[in-house]
Amino acid sequence: MVSLTKLGKGQGIPDNEVMEMLEASLEGRRETLKKVLILPPDFTRMHSYAGRITAMYYKLLTPSCQVDIMPALGTHDPMTREECLEFFGPEVPYESIVVHNWRNDVVKVGEVPGDYVREVSGGLLDYSINVEVNKRLLDKSYDLIISVGQIVPHEVIGMANYNKNIFVGCGGKDTINKSHFLGAVYGMEQIMGRADTPVRKVFNYAEEHYLQDIPLIYVMTVTTVKTGEVNLEGLFIGREYRLFEEAVKLSQQKNLTFLDKPLKKVVVYLDEREFKSTWLGNKSVYRTRMAIADDGELIVLAPGVRKFGEDEGIDRLIRKYGYVGKMKILEYYKQNQDLQENLSAAAHLIHGSSDGRFKITYAVENLTREEVEGVNFNYMPLEEAYRKYDPAKLKDGFNTLSDGEEIFFISNPAIGLWADKAKFQ
């Protein structure tokens, strides 16, 4: 099995060197490949470089090979034609895109036993977890499956990608729900930015026991964004776990920002192309919570946010229960069947609350005050927020406003993790 690594040299890895890496990953079998499945992330990872890499693989493999592209949606909305064009470019025809349906298109291949879940969770949970994946991963007509994605801090598993792309991005309801709830109950602060977490151990167990026979390779990126440009800082190709660990170390260097003291006020901008729901937009909460001071404030500039959940069922649960804190959600979970049957929603509600430690204000134009306050956030009209916190005039990091107020601005919460040094041990 191929194992390839390349690190950027200050300005990122140029496309010609990326193409050489991708060609090398196919060496010795390119002529025999007749049908390939590529699993990139969806548009919510627009800064992952994965769209461009997918397009490069498509160019390398076609027309002699059939290439199907199934974005690892998890529970997210399917990508639109316009999003696919922007993400992959014009070389990838929309007709090659296959939609993953996490409710109906999955097959159970095994089970992570409750005893193992109890062990990795420190006794917090003891349920078994079904291992469910999209049926295409088991389709023996595919000669190769290429999972493309970004290593970046993540609230559920610690560091995104590697086999998360399979078991969440291409997984089913039980796998997604129970893994998310495991991460939430264990605690985000103990997980984010780390490779070795309970959820990662569950996915490693699942891959080792049930998916060793599929022809899978991982293509993992580490990126940064500077002045709007995505820089590819590292590219790691293969299936070995050590490649993931190497990528994590690079991401920890490039995507974690440590602060000497807690922040009193943080302002986060959510690109309207990428963030259309609080399900996604709450990355602003997850990735900053370890940086914000007690009694501090997070202001989320959210021009594109128009709903809470990515589908109607999840949206309804978020509106019903709200972001009311971990202990209250655990209480609701014990008492209500709808949360018991939708553990990823319960996990999201835990993740999206500050547990009363700091104030969260959503500045929106596509949700009403009643809707925002109904889920336990504070509301601010977007136009009013822009008058004081114009994202076009703010720079990432510390800013002093005209009235003397100091804020910390983040233009994209999806590409990093910000933490008070004292809270990241």
C-alpha positions in Angstrom: 0.0 0.0 0.0 1.3 3.4 -1.0 2.4 5.9 1.7 3.3 9.4 0.6 3.9 12.7 2.4 4.7 16.2 1.3 5.0 19.4 3.3 4.7 22.9 2.0 7.6 25.3 2.1 6.2 28.5 3.3 3.9 29.3 0.3 2.1 25.9 0.2 2.5 23.0 -2.2 2.1 24.0 -5.9 -0.4 22.2 -8.1 2.2 20.5 -10.2 3.7 18.8 -7.1 0.2 17.9 -5.9 -0.4 16.2 -9.3 2.9 14.3 -9.1 1.8 13.0 -5.7 -1.6 11.9 -7.0 0.0 10.2 -9.9 2.4 8.4 -7.6 -0.6 7.2 -5.5 -1.9 5.4 -8.5 1.4 4.0 -9.7 1.4 0.4 -10.7 -2.4 0.1 -11.0 -3.6 3.1 -13.0 -3.9 1.0 -16.2 -6.0 -1.7 -14.4 -8.5 0.7 -12.8 -11.9 0.6 -14.5 -14.2 2.0 -11.8 -13.2 4.4 -8.9 -15.2 6.0 -6.1 -13.9 9.3 -4.7 -15.2 10.5 -1.3 -14.5 14.3 -1.0 -16.0 16.5 1.7 -18.9 18.7 0.8 -19.1 22.5 0.4 -18.8 23.0 4.2 -15.1 22.2 3.7 -14.6 24.7 1.0 -11.1 25.6 2.3 -9.9 22.0 2.4 -8.2 21.9 -1.1 -10.2 18.7 -1.5 -12.3 20.0 -4.4 -9.2 20.7 -6.4 -7.6 17.4 -5.6 -10.8 15.6 -6.6 -10.8 17.4 -9.9 -7.1 16.4 -10.4 -7.9 12.7 -9.8 -10.9 13.0 -12.2 -8.6 14.3 -14.9 -6.0 11.6 -14.2 -8.5 8.7 -14.3 -10.9 9.6 -17.1 -12.0 8.7 -19.7 -10.4 5.3 -19.5 -12.0 4.8 -16.0 -15.5 5.5 -14.7 -15.2 7.9 -11.7 -18.1 8.4 -9.3 -17.8 11.2 -6.8 -19.9 10.9 -3.6 -19.4 13.9 -1.2 -19.2 12.8 2.4 -22.3 14.7 3.5 -23.0 13.0 6.8 -26.3 14.7 7.8 -25.7 17.8 5.6 -27.8 19.0 2.7 -26.7 17.6 -0.8 -24.5 19.9 -2.7 -26.2 22.1 -5.4 -25.0 22.2 -9.0 -23.6 25.7 -8.3 -21.8 24.5 -5.2 -20.3 21.6 -7.1 -19.1 23.9 -9.9 -17.5 26.3 -7.4 -16.0 23.4 -5.3 -14.7 21.1 -8.0 -14.4 23.4 -11.0 -15.8 22.9 -14.5 -13.7 19.7 -15.2 -16.0 17.6 -13.0 -19.4 17.0 -14.6 -22.3 17.3 -12.2 -23.6 14.0 -13.6 -20.7 12.2 -11.9 -21.9 13.4 -8.4 -23.7 10.8 -6.3 -25.7 11.8 -3.2 -25.1 10.0 0.1 -28.3 9.4 2.0 -27.5 8.8 5.6 -31.0 7.5 6.4 -31.6 5.1 3.5 -28.4 4.2 1.6 -26.4 2.5 4.3 -25.6 -1.1 5.3 -24.7 -2.4 8.7 -21.3 -4.2 8.6 -20.8 -4.8 12.2 -21.0 -3.4 15.8 -18.7 -1.8 18.3 -19.6 -3.6 21.5 -20.9 -1.7 24.6 -18.0 -2.9 26.7 -15.5 -1.2 24.4 -17.6 2.0 24.4 -17.6 1.9 28.2 -13.8 1.4 28.2 -13.0 4.4 25.9 -15.6 6.7 27.5 -14.3 6.1 31.0 -17.6 4.5 32.0 -19.8 7.4 30.9 -21.7 5.4 28.2 -22.1 1.7 27.6 -24.3 1.3 24.5 -23.1 -0.6 21.4 -22.7 1.3 18.2 -23.8 -0.1 14.8 -21.1 0.3 12.1 -23.0 1.5 9.1 -21.6 2.8 5.8 -22.9 3.7 2.4 -23.6 0.6 0.3 -21.3 1.9 -2.4 -18.2 1.3 -0.2 -19.1 -2.4 -0.3 -19.7 -2.5 -4.0 -17.0 -4.8 -5.4 -17.1 -3.3 -8.8 -15.1 -0.4 -7.5 -11.4 -1.1 -8.0 -10.3 1.8 -5.7 -12.0 4.1 -3.2 -10.2 7.4 -2.5 -11.2 9.3 0.6 -10.2 13.0 0.3 -10.4 15.4 3.2 -8.9 17.9 5.6 -7.3 17.4 8.9 -8.5 20.2 11.1 -9.7 20.5 14.8 -13.1 19.1 15.3 -15.6 19.2 18.2 -16.9 15.6 18.0 -13.7 13.6 17.3 -10.8 15.9 18.1 -9.3 16.2 14.6 -11.5 15.8 11.5 -11.0 13.3 8.6 -9.2 10.0 8.2 -11.9 7.4 8.9 -14.4 10.0 10.2 -14.9 10.7 6.4 -16.2 7.1 6.2 -18.1 6.5 9.4 -19.7 10.0 9.6 -19.4 11.5 6.2 -20.6 8.2 4.5 -22.2 6.7 7.6 -25.7 5.9 8.9 -28.0 7.1 11.6 -26.8 4.9 14.5 -23.1 5.4 13.8 -23.5 9.2 13.5 -25.9 9.7 16.4 -24.1 7.6 18.9 -20.6 8.8 18.0 -21.6 12.4 18.3 -23.3 11.8 21.6 -20.2 10.0 22.9 -18.1 13.0 22.0 -20.5 15.5 23.6 -20.9 13.6 26.9 -17.1 13.0 27.1 -16.6 16.8 26.7 -15.4 19.0 23.9 -12.6 20.6 25.9 -11.0 17.2 26.4 -11.3 16.3 22.7 -10.8 19.3 20.3 -7.4 19.5 18.7 -6.3 16.0 19.8 -5.8 12.8 17.8 -6.4 10.3 20.5 -10.1 10.5 21.6 -12.9 8.1 22.4 -14.7 8.7 19.1 -11.5 8.1 17.1 -10.9 4.9 19.0 -14.4 3.7 18.1 -13.8 4.5 14.4 -10.4 2.8 14.5 -12.1 -0.3 16.0 -14.8 -0.2 13.3 -12.3 0.1 10.5 -9.9 -2.6 11.8 -12.7 -5.1 12.4 -15.1 -4.5 9.5 -13.5 -2.6 6.6 -10.0 -4.0 6.1 -11.0 -5.7 2.9 -12.2 -2.7 0.9 -9.6 -1.0 -1.5 -9.4 2.3 0.4 -6.8 5.0 0.5 -6.9 8.3 2.4 -5.8 11.6 0.9 -5.5 14.1 3.8 -4.8 17.8 3.5 -3.7 20.4 6.1 -4.5 23.9 4.9 -4.3 27.5 6.1 -6.0 30.6 4.6 -4.1 33.8 4.1 -5.7 36.9 2.6 -8.5 34.8 1.2 -6.1 32.3 -0.5 -6.0 28.6 0.6 -2.5 27.3 1.1 -1.9 23.6 1.1 0.5 23.1 4.0 0.7 19.3 3.9 -0.5 16.3 1.8 -0.6 12.8 3.2 -1.6 9.8 1.1 -2.1 6.2 2.3 -4.0 4.1 4.7 -1.6 3.8 7.7 -2.7 5.4 10.9 0.7 7.0 11.4 0.0 9.2 8.3 -3.0 10.6 10.1 -0.9 11.2 13.2 1.7 13.0 11.2 -1.0 15.2 9.6 -2.5 15.9 13.0 0.9 17.2 14.3 1.1 19.6 11.3 -2.5 20.8 11.8 -1.8 21.4 15.5 1.1 23.7 14.4 -0.9 25.4 11.6 -4.5 25.5 12.8 -4.3 26.0 16.6 -4.0 29.5 18.0 -3.1 29.8 21.7 -3.8 32.9 23.7 -2.0 34.2 26.8 -5.3 35.2 28.4 -9.0 34.7 27.9 -10.9 36.9 25.4 -13.6 39.3 26.6 -15.3 39.8 23.2 -15.0 37.6 20.1 -16.6 38.5 16.7 -16.8 35.6 14.2 -17.9 36.0 10.5 -19.7 33.2 8.8 -19.4 33.2 5.0 -22.9 33.0 3.6 -21.9 30.5 0.9 -20.7 28.0 3.5 -22.9 28.6 6.6 -26.7 28.4 6.1 -27.7 26.9 9.5 -26.7 27.1 13.1 -25.9 23.3 12.8 -22.9 24.5 10.8 -22.6 28.0 12.0 -22.0 26.9 15.6 -18.5 26.2 14.6 -18.2 29.8 15.8 -19.1 28.5 19.3 -17.2 25.2 19.2 -13.8 26.5 18.0 -13.7 29.6 20.3 -15.2 28.3 23.5 -11.8 27.6 25.1 -10.6 31.1 24.3 -13.6 33.1 25.7 -13.5 34.4 29.2 -16.2 33.7 31.8 -18.9 36.5 31.3 -17.4 37.2 27.9 -19.4 37.5 24.7 -19.4 35.9 21.3 -21.0 37.8 18.4 -21.7 35.7 15.3 -22.1 37.7 12.0 -24.3 35.2 10.1 -25.6 36.7 6.8 -26.4 33.2 5.3 -28.0 31.5 8.4 -31.7 30.9 7.7 -32.4 27.8 9.7 -31.2 25.7 12.7 -30.9 22.1 11.5 -29.8 20.7 8.1 -33.1 18.8 7.7 -36.6 19.5 8.9 -36.5 16.8 11.7 -33.3 18.1 13.2 -34.4 21.7 12.8 -37.6 20.9 14.7 -35.7 19.4 17.6 -33.4 22.4 17.9 -36.4 24.7 18.0 -38.1 22.5 20.6 -35.3 22.2 23.1 -32.8 25.0 22.3 -29.2 25.5 23.3 -29.8 25.3 27.0 -26.6 23.6 28.3 -25.2 20.1 28.8 -27.0 19.2 32.0 -30.4 20.4 30.8 -30.1 18.5 27.5 -29.0 15.3 29.3 -32.2 15.7 31.5 -34.3 16.2 28.4 -32.6 13.2 26.7 -33.6 10.9 29.6 -37.2 12.1 29.5 -37.9 12.4 25.7 -37.9 9.7 23.1 -37.4 12.1 20.2 -34.0 13.0 21.6 -33.1 9.4 22.4 -33.8 8.6 18.7 -31.7 11.6 17.5 -28.6 11.6 19.5 -26.6 13.7 17.0 -29.2 16.5 17.6 -28.8 16.1 21.4 -25.0 16.3 20.9 -25.3 19.4 18.8 -27.4 21.1 21.4 -24.8 20.4 24.0 -22.0 21.6 21.7 -23.8 24.8 20.8 -24.4 26.1 24.3 -21.9 28.0 26.4 -23.4 26.4 29.5 -24.1 29.9 30.7 -20.4 30.8 30.9 -20.5 33.4 28.1 -23.1 35.2 26.0 -23.8 34.0 22.4 -25.3 36.6 20.1 -26.4 35.7 16.5 -26.6 38.7 14.1 -28.8 37.6 11.3 -31.3 38.9 8.7 -33.0 35.6 7.7 -34.2 34.6 11.1 -36.5 36.6 13.4 -35.7 37.7 17.0 -38.3 35.3 18.2 -36.7 32.4 16.4 -33.2 33.2 17.6 -34.2 33.9 21.2 -36.4 30.8 21.1 -33.3 28.6 20.9 -31.7 30.5 23.8 -29.3 32.7 21.8 -29.3 36.5 21.9 -30.4 38.3 18.8 -29.0 41.3 17.0 -30.1 42.6 13.6 -27.3 42.0 11.1 -27.3 45.6 9.8 -26.8 46.9 13.3 -23.9 44.5 13.9 -22.3 45.5 10.6 -22.3 49.1 11.6 -20.1 48.4 14.5 -18.3 45.2 13.4 -17.8 45.5 9.6 -16.0 42.3 8.6 -14.6 44.1 5.5 -12.7 46.5 7.9 -11.6 44.0 10.6 -8.4 41.9 10.5 -8.0 38.5 12.0 -6.9 38.7 15.6 -7.1 41.7 17.9 -8.8 45.0 16.7 -9.3 48.2 18.5 -12.6 49.9 17.4 -13.2 53.7 17.0 -14.8 53.8 20.4 -11.8 52.2 22.1 -13.3 48.7 22.5 -11.0 45.8 21.9 -12.3 42.7 20.1 -10.8 39.5 18.7 -12.0 38.8 15.1 -12.1 35.5 13.3 -13.0 35.5 9.6 -13.5 31.7 9.3 -14.0 29.5 12.4 -13.9 26.3 10.3 -10.2 26.3 9.7 -8.9 26.4 13.3 -9.2 26.3 17.0 -8.6 29.1 19.4 -7.8 28.4 23.1 -6.5 30.0 26.2 -3.2 28.2 26.9 -4.4 27.3 30.4 -7.4 25.4 29.0 -5.5 23.2 26.5 -3.5 20.8 28.6 
